[in-house]
Amino acid sequence: MRISYKDDVELALRVLVEATEGQRRVLRDPAPVARLMAFADHGIDLELRFWIADPQEGVNNVRSDVNRAIWRLFKEHGLTMPVAQREVRVLD
């Protein structure tokens, strides 16, 4: 996940972990963790890690639920996910 350089990194990290709260399949031990991974060209790369006890029940449904919570919480807190922009120059 990437946020804008204009955004508050500490807030974004807290919001990522908050997105796992209330997700019944996400384990509390070990606790979910959010990390700053890199300063990239178009923003700051973050990562959210969490564990589930029952992957046989599917992982994409949990991932989707957490991602939807991230989307909602980012909007609530004014955090942005920048889109990479490319400039194409045509020279004669």
PyRosetta script that sets phi, psi and omega in degrees:
from pyrosetta import init, pose_from_sequence

init()
pose = pose_from_sequence("MRISYKDDVELALRVLVEATEGQRRVLRDPAPVARLMAFADHGIDLELRFWIADPQEGVNNVRSDVNRAIWRLFKEHGLTMPVAQREVRVLD")
pose.set_psi(1, 145.3)
pose.set_omega(1, -177.8)
pose.set_phi(2, -128.7)
pose.set_psi(2, 138.9)
pose.set_omega(2, 174.2)
pose.set_phi(3, -119.1)
pose.set_psi(3, 164.2)
pose.set_omega(3, 178.9)
pose.set_phi(4, -71.8)
pose.set_psi(4, 152.1)
pose.set_omega(4, 174.2)
pose.set_phi(5, -65.1)
pose.set_psi(5, -16.5)
pose.set_omega(5, 179.1)
pose.set_phi(6, -81.3)
pose.set_psi(6, -15.0)
pose.set_omega(6, -176.0)
pose.set_phi(7, -83.7)
pose.set_psi(7, 160.7)
pose.set_omega(7, 178.4)
pose.set_phi(8, -83.3)
pose.set_psi(8, 109.9)
pose.set_omega(8, -176.7)
pose.set_phi(9, -61.1)
pose.set_psi(9, -44.7)
pose.set_omega(9, -177.9)
pose.set_phi(10, -62.9)
pose.set_psi(10, -40.3)
pose.set_omega(10, 176.5)
pose.set_phi(11, -63.0)
pose.set_psi(11, -45.2)
pose.set_omega(11, -179.4)
pose.set_phi(12, -61.0)
pose.set_psi(12, -41.3)
pose.set_omega(12, 178.7)
pose.set_phi(13, -63.7)
pose.set_psi(13, -41.6)
pose.set_omega(13, 177.8)
pose.set_phi(14, -64.6)
pose.set_psi(14, -42.1)
pose.set_omega(14, -178.9)
pose.set_phi(15, -64.6)
pose.set_psi(15, -38.6)
pose.set_omega(15, 177.9)
pose.set_phi(16, -59.1)
pose.set_psi(16, -46.7)
pose.set_omega(16, 178.8)
pose.set_phi(17, -65.7)
pose.set_psi(17, -39.8)
pose.set_omega(17, 178.5)
pose.set_phi(18, -59.0)
pose.set_psi(18, -32.4)
pose.set_omega(18, -179.4)
pose.set_phi(19, -63.2)
pose.set_psi(19, -19.8)
pose.set_omega(19, 178.4)
pose.set_phi(20, -86.0)
pose.set_psi(20, -16.9)
pose.set_omega(20, -179.0)
pose.set_phi(21, -67.1)
pose.set_psi(21, 138.3)
pose.set_omega(21, -179.7)
pose.set_phi(22, 83.0)
pose.set_psi(22, -3.5)
pose.set_omega(22, 175.2)
pose.set_phi(23, -87.3)
pose.set_psi(23, 106.5)
pose.set_omega(23, -169.8)
pose.set_phi(24, -60.3)
pose.set_psi(24, -26.6)
pose.set_omega(24, -177.2)
pose.set_phi(25, -90.1)
pose.set_psi(25, -11.0)
pose.set_omega(25, 179.4)
pose.set_phi(26, -80.8)
pose.set_psi(26, 125.6)
pose.set_omega(26, -179.1)
pose.set_phi(27, -73.0)
pose.set_psi(27, 148.0)
pose.set_omega(27, 175.2)
pose.set_phi(28, -92.5)
pose.set_psi(28, -17.8)
pose.set_omega(28, 178.2)
pose.set_phi(29, -138.1)
pose.set_psi(29, 109.6)
pose.set_omega(29, 3.7)
pose.set_phi(30, -70.9)
pose.set_psi(30, 147.4)
pose.set_omega(30, -176.2)
pose.set_phi(31, -71.4)
pose.set_psi(31, 147.4)
pose.set_omega(31, 172.5)
pose.set_phi(32, -59.0)
pose.set_psi(32, 149.1)
pose.set_omega(32, -179.0)
pose.set_phi(33, -139.8)
pose.set_psi(33, 141.5)
pose.set_omega(33, 175.8)
pose.set_phi(34, -118.1)
pose.set_psi(34, 139.8)
pose.set_omega(34, -176.7)
pose.set_phi(35, -134.8)
pose.set_psi(35, 150.3)
pose.set_omega(35, 169.9)
pose.set_phi(36, -86.7)
pose.set_psi(36, 120.6)
pose.set_omega(36, -172.9)
pose.set_phi(37, -101.2)
pose.set_psi(37, -35.9)
pose.set_omega(37, -175.5)
pose.set_phi(38, -166.4)
pose.set_psi(38, 155.2)
pose.set_omega(38, 170.5)
pose.set_phi(39, -100.1)
pose.set_psi(39, 100.9)
pose.set_omega(39, -173.1)
pose.set_phi(40, -95.2)
pose.set_psi(40, 175.0)
pose.set_omega(40, -178.9)
pose.set_phi(41, -57.4)
pose.set_psi(41, -41.8)
pose.set_omega(41, -172.2)
pose.set_phi(42, -113.7)
pose.set_psi(42, 14.7)
pose.set_omega(42, 178.6)
pose.set_phi(43, 158.4)
pose.set_psi(43, -174.2)
pose.set_omega(43, -178.2)
pose.set_phi(44, -101.3)
pose.set_psi(44, 124.4)
pose.set_omega(44, -178.9)
pose.set_phi(45, -86.5)
pose.set_psi(45, 127.8)
pose.set_omega(45, 178.1)
pose.set_phi(46, -118.9)
pose.set_psi(46, 161.2)
pose.set_omega(46, 178.9)
pose.set_phi(47, -139.2)
pose.set_psi(47, 139.5)
pose.set_omega(47, 174.7)
pose.set_phi(48, -117.2)
pose.set_psi(48, 127.8)
pose.set_omega(48, 177.2)
pose.set_phi(49, -121.6)
pose.set_psi(49, 136.9)
pose.set_omega(49, 174.6)
pose.set_phi(50, -152.7)
pose.set_psi(50, 160.7)
pose.set_omega(50, -177.5)
pose.set_phi(51, -113.4)
pose.set_psi(51, 149.0)
pose.set_omega(51, 170.9)
pose.set_phi(52, -127.0)
pose.set_psi(52, 152.2)
pose.set_omega(52, -176.7)
pose.set_phi(53, -90.5)
pose.set_psi(53, -14.8)
pose.set_omega(53, -171.0)
pose.set_phi(54, -129.8)
pose.set_psi(54, 62.0)
pose.set_omega(54, -178.5)
pose.set_phi(55, -60.6)
pose.set_psi(55, -22.2)
pose.set_omega(55, 177.8)
pose.set_phi(56, -63.7)
pose.set_psi(56, -17.9)
pose.set_omega(56, 176.9)
pose.set_phi(57, -85.6)
pose.set_psi(57, 1.5)
pose.set_omega(57, 178.8)
pose.set_phi(58, 105.2)
pose.set_psi(58, 143.3)
pose.set_omega(58, 178.6)
pose.set_phi(59, -110.0)
pose.set_psi(59, -28.5)
pose.set_omega(59, -177.6)
pose.set_phi(60, -67.3)
pose.set_psi(60, -30.6)
pose.set_omega(60, 177.8)
pose.set_phi(61, -67.2)
pose.set_psi(61, -40.0)
pose.set_omega(61, 177.0)
pose.set_phi(62, -67.5)
pose.set_psi(62, -44.9)
pose.set_omega(62, 178.4)
pose.set_phi(63, -57.1)
pose.set_psi(63, -43.9)
pose.set_omega(63, 179.4)
pose.set_phi(64, -63.1)
pose.set_psi(64, -44.6)
pose.set_omega(64, 180.0)
pose.set_phi(65, -61.3)
pose.set_psi(65, -43.6)
pose.set_omega(65, 179.4)
pose.set_phi(66, -67.3)
pose.set_psi(66, -43.0)
pose.set_omega(66, 178.7)
pose.set_phi(67, -62.2)
pose.set_psi(67, -38.9)
pose.set_omega(67, 176.8)
pose.set_phi(68, -64.2)
pose.set_psi(68, -39.1)
pose.set_omega(68, 176.9)
pose.set_phi(69, -65.6)
pose.set_psi(69, -40.5)
pose.set_omega(69, 176.8)
pose.set_phi(70, -59.9)
pose.set_psi(70, -47.7)
pose.set_omega(70, -179.8)
pose.set_phi(71, -56.3)
pose.set_psi(71, -48.4)
pose.set_omega(71, -179.1)
pose.set_phi(72, -62.8)
pose.set_psi(72, -47.2)
pose.set_omega(72, -177.8)
pose.set_phi(73, -67.9)
pose.set_psi(73, -37.9)
pose.set_omega(73, 176.3)
pose.set_phi(74, -60.8)
pose.set_psi(74, -44.0)
pose.set_omega(74, 177.8)
pose.set_phi(75, -61.7)
pose.set_psi(75, -44.7)
pose.set_omega(75, -180.0)
pose.set_phi(76, -60.1)
pose.set_psi(76, -35.1)
pose.set_omega(76, -175.7)
pose.set_phi(77, -99.6)
pose.set_psi(77, 4.5)
pose.set_omega(77, 177.9)
pose.set_phi(78, 70.6)
pose.set_psi(78, 22.7)
pose.set_omega(78, 177.6)
pose.set_phi(79, -85.4)
pose.set_psi(79, 143.1)
pose.set_omega(79, -175.2)
pose.set_phi(80, -119.4)
pose.set_psi(80, 150.6)
pose.set_omega(80, 174.3)
pose.set_phi(81, -112.3)
pose.set_psi(81, 101.6)
pose.set_omega(81, -175.3)
pose.set_phi(82, -68.5)
pose.set_psi(82, 147.9)
pose.set_omega(82, 175.4)
pose.set_phi(83, -100.3)
pose.set_psi(83, 131.6)
pose.set_omega(83, 178.5)
pose.set_phi(84, -61.7)
pose.set_psi(84, 134.3)
pose.set_omega(84, 179.3)
pose.set_phi(85, -115.2)
pose.set_psi(85, 135.0)
pose.set_omega(85, 178.6)
pose.set_phi(86, -115.8)
pose.set_psi(86, 142.4)
pose.set_omega(86, 176.5)
pose.set_phi(87, -111.0)
pose.set_psi(87, 126.5)
pose.set_omega(87, 178.9)
pose.set_phi(88, -107.3)
pose.set_psi(88, 124.9)
pose.set_omega(88, -179.9)
pose.set_phi(89, -111.8)
pose.set_psi(89, 130.0)
pose.set_omega(89, 177.3)
pose.set_phi(90, -108.6)
pose.set_psi(90, 119.0)
pose.set_omega(90, -178.4)
pose.set_phi(91, -105.7)
pose.set_psi(91, 139.3)
pose.set_omega(91, 177.1)
pose.set_phi(92, -84.6)
pose.dump_pdb("model.pdb")
